[in-house]
Amino acid sequence: MKCCQFLPAAMLLLTVARADRDPSVCLERPPNGGPQIPSLPNVFEAYVECNMVDSGYTAAVMEYYDGVNNRGVIHSEAHGTTRSVIYDFPRDRAFVTVGDRCQTQKASELSMSNLGLFGVNLGNRTGHIYSVNQVFHFGPQYNLFYEGLTDVRGIPVNWWSTCQYMAELDVTFFGEYYFTIPGYQSAGYKADDLRNPIPVRINVTGKTGGDRPKHINHVYEFSQFRTSIDAGEEVFETPPHIYCSGRENTVPLPTLPEVFSFRSEVVMTGYNVIGNFKEWYDTTDQMVRLDAKLPSSNPISQVDDFTTGLSYTINKVTDDCTVAAIWNISAAGDDLPVDLYHVRMLTVEEFFRFAGANWSYVGEVDVGGLPCMKWITLRDDFPVTSPIQSTWEWYFSKPGWTSAVAPSGSTSENFPVQLEIRGVHQKDFGVSYSFFMFNELVDIADFDIVSQCYSTAQKKRVQIIFPGQFPPDLNLKWFKTALKKEIASEAQVHSLRVTDIQIDCYSNQIVVEATLLDTPQVAGDVVKPVTEVNMADAYTNLHSAVQRNQLRFLVPVGVVDFNRVPVAASFVREVGIHSTAEQQVTYTKGNVRLVGGRTEGQLQLAREADAWGGVCSSGWDIANARVACQQLGYDDASQATYCVNEPVSPRAAQTTPESWLYDVRCTGTEDSILSCLNGGWRSSPCDVAGVICIDTIVPLTTTSSAPVTHSSSPAQSTMGTPPSSTPDKCAPAPSTPVRYSTGVLAGTAVAMLVLGGLIGNGVGFVVRKRLPQYM
């Protein structure tokens, strides 16, 4: 569309034959004095109504002129079509957009019809936008004749005229210029307007030369004229969701970390769907975790382990967990196929969809008050199920801004803020992702939720002792991460199978507990499974490493990395699994467990899978308790206790026995309670036996020497003997008090909350598998 120029298209057509000024249009008159000719600003914006009287139509134009920075913008609308031209002379480029189509051209090579108002003065190296006087063809150098005072649209104005001939175009025109009188306050009034009048109207009449002359009659009405550009930098950028072909990328895409986590909200326009998710992405350990919630589905947590090729999906509502092979769904998720049987984890560039596209830097824009850098590309491979052509626009923070969850004192070069995807032809298709709490650090314990997918029989709890006196500011977070990897390395398993680490610091040693997971039970067929070490062999490997003094590493002191102290394990043993069920503490080792504490509580025995029975307290004594404690892995018993059988409280519902073993009689030398003489199992309730066990590995805990606990789960405080009125705590059977050890290891690891839902690994980093078909 050529209607947005100061002169019409016919005037701008270059002609072969040249002529002189046409006297039938006008005659040049010498300047005749009058008021001072207005000084035009070097920066302005204005709305111009272009009435092309000779052609019978009107064009609406918004123009921005920035002579200081050698650039300009024209947005116009006529004949039902919108057109935008952005002139960037320093980079010798122009973006010409008609409708939703954009082309990149060299500004120095634009035709006069595309240059329009702003024109170009060509130099030796680059072009420069017309001066403001050239734009208006107005100024002392144009022999202006003062016509007098008049009014335009009720506005008092000074009126000048000029007769000019443009030899390069063979055009003679008579121009009439109307400027506000000094002191008149326009709608866009500023203090400078008192001294510098602004244009109100320009009339242009004339005729082209040549064999087929064309008459010209244009009226340009100016309004909203301002001597600044209030829209800011964004006005000089291409419109949103418009990709300009041929555009070169002038700023490289951000360099992203190999490990990160973030929260995001996804809005799917056209489907009225809003989803939320959190993601952890660790290319170092080849693991991905996704916590997601979409409408009409349960929330889920999913962990993809690319070392083994297995995916763990946990339903938060039902507590169900499924372990299956990672889906081979090509570019739709966090994986890509390697061959018919294997997938690999996406690189960070692939994850953010940087790879496989020609990205172009657009410029700086504001997103929710945050200054951002914007890139754009055009893709035709999304959505995966029915791809359409779409624009992808990435917004990253400007360097120097710090994420709220970044380490103290650090600043990120760039972190993701927003991604917008829009259909080029399908305007109702759009997906928008907003990113929050982007963090370049990932706690490896965040993947421990997979322990929820294993039964108690598939877990082995180990206790490891690191002797020595350590600095009080030992970096225990780093210690836990290093320990997890070192245990996995020595046990010859992946770090995902080392979970729920608890660290207790004493004056002369560090006591650690961790859970070894067995090989998972995989749903469905896995054609090429990865061979893994089973749990028993993993513990044997770990035990051997500790005996050989090989479980050792360096741990930083404080937050500095260069000051490190060595730690080396001297002892390892198997202990019971402690967990919670509806806030009820349990400690399980094999087919025996304590309900109520780490070293004390109600004794229960496993009759079959997930079916636990109690032991009647009739005749229960210290010899019986000694067998039970040694079966639990402790050195000895300090007390035999009993628990009054009372109505079950709601929080103890999952740990209430369904049957009871009567008349247990142990000599104290048996290896298990079931090896002792007993009266068999009955369904009749009774007062239930309990124990208080002695653990000599961990020092006795007193008020003044309690350890500092660091755990991936909250630790329970030191256990005391509770009143007998609670069914899950036991009163002492003997009357003589006995001193016993609980320590911080009487604490528990809270069971990881299971997450629910049906979403899997799907559309890259935003929405995963098993989404509706439109994704």
N, C-alpha and C positions, 0 to 999 in steps of 0.2 A: 504494500500500500504506500502510495507516494504523496498522500494528501497532507502529511504532517510536516512538510517543509515550509520554509518561509516563502519560497517561490514555487509555483506549480510545476508539475512534471514536464509540461511542454517547455517551460523556460529552461529546464535543466538538461534537455536533450542536446547533446553536442551536434553541431551541424557542420557539414563539409564546406558549404559556401559561407563566407563572412561578409558582413556589410557594416556600414557606419550607423551612428545614432539615427533613430527614426524621428524626424521632427514632427511627425503627425501625432506622436505620443505626448511629447513635452519639449520645452526649450529650457536650457539651463539658465538660471538666474543667479546673479552674484549675491552673497550674503548681505543682509540689510540690517544687521544689528539685532536688537531685541534682547530678551533676557538671556542669562547665561545658559548655554547648552548643557542639558543634564549630563552628569558623569555616571556612566553605567557601571554597575558593580561587576566584579570579576567572579563572583559566585552568586547564583540565584536559582530559585525554583519558581515556576509559574504554571498556572492552568491557562491554556489558550484554546479558545473556540475558533476554529478555522472555517470561515464561510467561503466556499469556493463558488462564487456567484456565477462564473462563466461555465462551470461544470454541473451546477445544480445539486450540490450536496454539502454537508457540514461534517467536519472531523473534530473530534475531541482529543486534545493533546495535553499531556503533562510532561513538562520538560525540566531537566536539571542540568545546570551548567556549572562546571568547576574548572575555571581557567587556571587556578593555582596548581591543581594536580593533573591538568592536561587530560580531562575526561568529561564525558557528558552522557545523558540518558534521555531518550524520547520514548514515551508510551503513548500510543495513539489508538483510536477506535473510529472506524468508518465502514460503511457498507456491511455492518454486522461482523466485522473481522477486527481482532485486536492485533497490534503489531508493537514490538519493542525492539529498540536498537540501543545497545550499550557500547559506548566508544571508549576504549582503553588504549590511548595513543602511546603511553610509555612502553607497553608490551606489544604495541602494533597489532592489536586484535580488536575485533568487534563481534558482538553476539547479536545476531539478527533472529528474532523470534516472531513467527507468524502463527497465531493459534497456539498449538502445543508442539510445534516444530521449531527447532533451533539449529542454526548453522553458525560455525565459527569462521570468520573471514579476517584477512589482514586489513587493518584500518587504513593503511596507506594505499591499499588497492581498491577501496570501495568506490563504486560508481557515485556520481554526483547525486543520483536519486536516492541512494542509501545514506550519503553524508548529510543531505538535507540542511537543516539550520546550521549545524555545527561546522561543516566543511573541514578542510585540512590544509595546513601550510606545510608543504614538503620541504624537509631540510636534507642535509647530507646523509644522516643516519636514520632519522625517524621523523614521523609527522607530528605536527602540533595542531591542536584544535584551534579553530578560528578565534581571534580575539573577540571580545564581546561587541566591539564596534563593527567588526566584520559580520558577526551574526545578525545584527540589526541593520547593517548598512547605514549606520547613523553615527554622527560625530563631526567635529570641526572639519575633518578632511573631506567631507562629502558635500561641501557648498550648500549648507542648509539655509533655507529662506524662511524667516519668521512670518507666519500668517496672522498671528494675533491670539487673543483669548477667545475661548468658546467653551462649550460643555459637551461631554460625552456620557450618556447614560446618567445624566444628572451630576456628573463629576466635573468641577471646574478644571480646565486643562489649558496648557500652552500648546500651540499648534505650529509645527514646522513642516516644510515640504522640501523635496529634492527631486531632481531629474537626473537619472543615472543610466549609464550604458555599460553592460557587462560584455566585453568583447569576447571572452572565452566561450560565452554561451549565445552571443549574438542576440541580446535581449535589451530592449529599452523599456524602462519602467518609471512611472511617476509615483513616488512614495509620500504618504502623508502620515506624520507621527504626532501622537497626542500623549502628553505627559502631564501628570498631576502638577498643579501649581505648588510652589514651595509652601510648606506648612500644612498641607492637606494630609489628614490621617486616613490611610487606607485600612482595609480589613486586616491586613497583615502588618499593621503599623509597628515600626521600630523607631528609635530616636533618630537614626540616620536619615529616615524618610523626610525629616524637616529640611535637611540640606540637599538630599538627593531625590528628586522626583522620580516616580516610577512610570513605566509605560501603561497606558490604558487601552489604546487602539492603534493599529497600523493599517492603512488602506494602501493597496498596491494595484495600480492599473498599468497596462502596458501591452507590448506586442513583441513577438519573436520575429526575427528576420528570416531570410531564406525564401525559397520558392513557395512554401506553404505556410505563411505566417499564421500565428495563433494569437488571439486576443486574450488578455489576462485581466481578471477582476476578482481580487481577493480582499476580504476583510478579516483581520485578526483581532479578536477581543481578548484582552488580558485581564485575568483576575487572580486573586490569591498570590500576587507577586511578592516574594520575600527575598531579602538580600542574604539569605543563608539557606542551607539545605537541612531542614528539620528532620527529615527521614533518616539521616545518618548514613553510615557506610553501606547499610544493606541495600540502599537504592541502587548502588552501582554493582550489585550482584545479580546474577540471573534469577528469574522467579523460582519459587519453590516447585519441586517436582518436574523441572524442565532440564533435560539433558541436551547439551549442545555438542553435536557431532563435530569432530575435528579439534576439539579443545585439548590443549596440552596440559599435563599435570605440572604445575609450577612449584608445588610443595609436596614432598614425599609423605606418604601415610605414616601415622605414628608407629613407633617401635613398641610392641606390647610385651609384657612379661610372660614368661613361660608358666607361671603359677599365679592364679588369681581367683577371687570369688566376688560375687555381686548379687544384688537383689534387682528384680525387674518387674515392671508392670507391662503387660501386652494388651493393646486395644485393637480389636479387629472390626474395622468399619464395615458396614454392610451386613454384619452378622450379629451386631449388638452383643458382643462378647468381650469381657474383660477378664484377664487371667493374671495371676501373680506367681512368681517362682523365685527361688534362690538357687544359685549354682556355684559349685566349687570345681575348678579346672586345674589339674595338676599333671602337666606333661612330663615332669621329672619322674614321678612314681606311676605314670600312666593310669590315672584314675580320674573319674568324673562323678560328681554327685549332683543330683537334681532334686530339689524339693518343690513340688508344684501343686497348685490348686486351680482348677478351672470349674466354671459352673456345671452343675449336673454331674459331678464326679467327686469321688472321695479324694482327699489330699493324699499324695504319695511321696515317698522318698525312694529314689533310685540311685544305685551306685553301679557304675560300669568299670570293671577291672580289665584293662586291656592286656595285662600280663597273662591272665588266664583265659581271656575271652568270655568271661561270665558277667551277667547282669543280675543284680539283686534288686527286686522291687518289693517294697513294704507298703501295705495298706494301713493307713493310720487309724481308720475306723474299725476295721475287722481284725487287725493285728496279723493278717495273713502275709506271708513272705514267699515269693517265688524266685528261684534261682534258675536262670536259663542262659543260653548262649546269646551274646550280643547280636542284635539283628543286623544282618547285612542289607542296609537300605541305601547304599551309595551316598549321594550328597545330602540326604535328608536329615542326617543326625550328626552325632559326634564321631562317626566312624566312616571309613571308606574301605571298600573291598581291596584285599591284596591278591587273593585268588579265589577259587571256588569255595574254599574252606576257612579262610582267615580274613579278618578285618584289622584295621589299624586305627589308632586314635588320630583325629584331625590335628594338624599343626595349628598353632595359634592363628596364623594368617588364614588358614582354611576355616577355622572356627568362626572368625569374625567376617568371613566372606571377602577377605581382601584378595585372595588368589582367584585367578580365572576371570578377571574383569579389568577393564581400563578405567581406573578411577581418576577423577579430575578434581583439583582443588578449586573450590568456589570462592571462599573468603571467610571473613569473620562475621558471625551472626550472634544474636543474643537468644539464649534458651532459658527462660525462667529467671532472668537476671544474671545468668552465668555467661560470660563471654566465651564463645566456642569457635572452633575452626571446623569448617564444613567441607566434605568431599561428596562427590556424586558419581554414580555409574549407571549403566543401562544393562539389565540382565533379561534373559529369556528362559531361565531354568527354574522359575518359582511361580506358584507353588509346585511341589514335586509331582503331585498327582495329575494336575492339569496346568502345565506352565503357560504363563502369559508374559508379554513384554511389560517390564516394570522398572521404575526408577528406584534406586537405593541411595539414600542420603544418610551419611554418617556425621554425627556431631561429637567432637571431642573437645574437652576443656582446653583452654589456652595454657601453655606452660606457665608454671609458677603457682597454680592453684593446687590446694591440698585437699584430698578426700578426707571426709570425717573419720574414716577408720584407718587412715594411713599411719604408719609408725610415727611416733613423736619426732618432730623436727625435720621430717622428710617432705619433699614435694615431688609430685609426679610430673613427668614431661607432658603427658596427656593421659586422660582417662575417659572412657566412653560415657556419654551423657544421653544420647538419643539416637535411634535408628528409625527412619521412616521409609516404608515401602509403599509405592503407589502404582496402580495400573496405568499404563500409558493410554490405552484405548478403553479399558474397562474402568471408568472413573469411580464406580462404586466399590472397587477393590482397594483395600488399604490395610496395612498392619503397622502399628507404631509401638516401639519398645522404648521405655524410659528406664534408665539405669541408675541405681542408687547404691551407696556404700561399697563402691569398688575398692577392693583391697588386693594389694600385690603379695600378700602373705596368706597362706592356707595352713591351718592347724591340721596336721595329719590325723589327729584324733577325731576330726569331723567325719571321717569315713568309718568310725568304729560302729556305726549303726548296723552294719552287716551282722554283728553278733546276734541280733534279734532273729536272724534266719537259721540259727543253730539251736538244737536242743541241748539240755544239760549234758547228755551223754557225748555230745560232739564238742565239748569244751574241756580244757584242762587248765586249771588255775595254777600258776607257778609263783613262787616267792623267791626273790633274789636279794642277797645281802651284799652291799658295797661298804666295806669297813673303811674307817678313816674319819678324821675331823675336817670338815669342809667349811669354806667361808659362808657366812650367813647370807650373802647376796649371790650365791651360786645360781646361775640361770637355769631354773628347774624346767621352764617351758622348753628351752633348747635341749635340756637333759632328757626330757620325755620323748621328744622327737628323735633324738639320736639313739636312745635306748630302744625304741620301737624298731628302728631300722637295723640296729645291731642284733637284737634278738632274732629278727626275721632272717638276717644273714647267717647267723650261727645255726639256727634251726633249719635253714634251707627251705624257707617258705616265703611267700610274698608278704609284705608288711601289712596287707589287709587282713591277714590271719593272726595278727597280734593286736589285741584290743584291750580296752578298759584298763589302762595302766593307772595304778595308784602309787604315789610316792610319799613315804613317811620319813622325815628327817629327824634323827636323834643326835645326841651329842657326839657319839662315836661311830655312827654308821648311818647309811641310808638303806631303808627297807622298801623294796619294790614288789608289787604284785602285778601280774599281767595274765591275760587269758590267751591260750593257744587254741585256735579253732581247727577242727578237723577238715578234711576235704569236703566240700559241700555236696549235698544231694541235688543233682541237676534235673530239672523237669524237661522232658522231651529228649530227642536224640541229638547228640553232639558228634558229628562225623569225625572230627579230628581233635579230640580233647587234649589239653595240655597235661602231661604227667606231673602229678604233685606228690610231695611227701606227706604221708598220713600223720595224724596227730601224735601217735605213739612214737614214731620214728623222729618226729620233730623235737619232742621232748628229750629223747635220747641224744640227739645231736646237740641240743642246748646244754644238757647236763655235762656232756663230754667237753664242750667248749669251756664251761666254767671250771671244770677240773684241770684243764690245760692252761688256765689263766688267760684265755683268749677273748673273753667278754670284757673288753676294756676300750676306752675312748677318752677324748678330751672334752671338757665342758667349760664354756665361757663363764667368767665371773662378772656379774652385772650385765650391762648391755654392750660392752666392748668385746670384740671378737678376738683381739690379739692376746688378751690375758686369760689363759685357760689352765685348768687343773686336771690331772688325770684321775679317772675313776676306773676301778677294776673289781669285778664280781669275785667273791670268794666262796659263795655258797648258793645252792639252788635246791629247791624241793617242791614237790607237788602239794598244793593245799586245796581246800574246797572252793566251790563256786559260790560267791555271795551275790544276792540280787534282791529286788523288791517285787512284790506283787500286791497291788492296791495298797501301797505304803507298808506292807508287811515284810520285814527283813527275813531272808532265808540264807542259809549257808550250806551248800550241797557238795558232797564228795562221794562220787559213785552212787551207791544205792542207800545212802544215809544222809540225813540233813538235819540242821538245827533251824528251828523257827523262832525268831526273836533276837538273834544276835550273831556275832562273829565267833565267839568262843563260848557262848551260853545260850540256852533256850530250850524249847520243847523238842524232844527227839522224835524223828519220824523215819520210817523205813519205806523203801520203794517195793511194792508188791509186784507191780508191772508198770509198763510205760505210762507215765503221767497219773499213776494211782498210788497215793501215799497213805500209809497207815501209822497209827500211834502205838506207843508202848505203855501198858498199864503200870501204874506206880506201885501196885501192891507187891511188897517184897523188894522193891527197888533199892539198891544200896550202892556203896562206893565201888564194889567190885564190878557191878554191872556198868556203872558210869565210866570206869577205867577202860573197859572194852570198847564202849561207844566212842570215847574221846580218841583212843588210838586208831579206831576205824576212821575217824574224821581227819586223821593225820596229825593229831596233837600228841604231846609227850605223855600226858597223864590227865587225870581228873582231880579236881579239888573238891567237888561236891556232887552229890546226887540230889536232884530236886524233883519236885512234882508240880503239876499244873492242874488246878481244879477244873473239872469239866463243866463249863458254863455255856449258856447260849452264845453262838458264834457272832461276833461283831461283824459289820459289813466289810471292814478293811481286812479281816482275817478269813474271809470266805474262801479264797483260793488256796489256803494252807490248812484248812480244817480236815482232819482225818476222816475217812469213811469206814474204817475198820480198826480194830485194836488187837495187839498181840498181848495175851495174858500170861501171867505167872512166869516171867523171865528169871532164870537163875544162872548167873555166870560165876565161874571160879576166878575170873580176872586174867586168864591166860588165853582165852579164845581170840580169834582174829576178826570176828564179827558177831553182832548180837544174834543173828539168826543161827549161829553155831552153838549158842547156849541152849540149855534146856528151857522149854517154854510150853505153855498150855494151848498154843495154837491161836489162830485168828478168829475173832468174833465180831459181830456187828453191833454188839451192845457197848455203849459208851462207858468210859471209866475215867478216873483221874489219871492224867497222862504224865509219864516220866520225863524228866529233863536232866541236863547236865551242865556243869561249869567246868570247862577244860583249861588245862595249863599249856601255855605256849612258851617254851624256854628260849626260842630263837629271838623273839622280840622282847626287849627289856620290860620289866614291870613299869607300869605307868603310875606316876603320882602327880599331884597338882603342880609341882614345881618342875617336873621333867617331861611334861607331855610333849609329844613330837609335833612338828609342823606337817600338816598333811597337804599334799598336792595330788589331785586326782582328776581324771576325766569325768568323774561323777562325784556328787557330794558325799562326804564321809560322815559316818555316824559318830556321835560322841561316845566317851567311855561308858560302858554298860554297867549299871548297878543291879541289885536284886530287886525286882519290881514286886508290888503287892500281888497276892495270889488271886485277886479278883479279875485279872485280865487273862483270858484263855490262852494268849500267846506268850505269856511270861510265867516263870515258875518260881515257887518258894522253896527254900532249902529243906531237904528231907532230914538231914542230921541237924541237931540243935547247936553243935559247936561251929562257930564261924571260922572260915578258912580264907586266908588271903590268896587272891588269884590274879592272874594277868589278863587284862583286856587290851590296853594300849589303843592306839588309834586304829589298829587293824581290826578292832571290834566294829569298825565302821563298815559301811556297805557301799557297793557301786549301784547307784540307782539304775534300774532297767531302762534301756534306751527307748524312748517313745517311738512306736512304730507309726509310719506315715502311710496314708492310703491313697487310692485313686487308680485310674486306668491309663494315665499318660505314660508313654515310654520315651525312648530317644528318637526324636523326630526331626523337626525342622531346625537343624543346627543348634544354635545356642539359645534359642528362644522357646520354641514349643517342640515337644518331643514326640516319640512314637505314639501310635494309636490315637491320634487326634481325629476330629471329624474329617471327612474326605476332602473338604475344601482346603485343608492344610497339607 
